């Protein structure tokens, strides 16, 4: 069965790899992000099964309109990836209340709005909601108060929703990205690091797809991905 997916928070790196993987697997994909030019270019490259939907996921009306556009083009949504994140890299003495709230709104509030829009589409025939987490979702990072708090919130949302929606046939999973993802920008800024120290975004995308295709008898709640050279 062909899936209709929304990826909320698409950008160069993992977001783009997810879009390419899901289109390659025969999905129809709605691409949400604020950068209209980037989305249009990516959607054009991916072909007719990708739809650029410039969306501020912290705006309830924009999210509603974005899902309506995807449904009009591809039908009901049965896969949602809450991938957006943000946060100023500041500690308690430097971060402002507005910066803290912005981090929470991008990661947690945006995921709430997108999940609420998607869930009703999934209750009849099932579906999958995946949250992109980070090391900071399980171990708060020094000097990243807003980001860490937002990622802890996202992890709690995933765990709560998994227990609420699992009996309804909706698989909810949280992915801990426990390492640095290799992007052109990261490689350029850290040319001396060994490539084995990075996470390959295409390989991570394979893991997300596996979550979508899992049998209901063995659903994963939390998946931890990390470079093999990392210490446990």
Secondary structure by P-SEA (a helix, b strand, c coil): cbbbbbbccccccaaaaaaaaaaaaccbbbbbcccaaaaaaaaaaacccbbbbbcccccaaaaaaaaaaaaaccccccbbbcccccccccccccccaaaaaaaaaaccaaaaaaaaacccccccccbbbbbbbcccccccccccaaaaaaaaaaaaaaaaaaaacccccbbbbbbcccbbbbcaaaaaacccccccccccaaaaaaaaaaaaaccccccccbbbbbcccccc
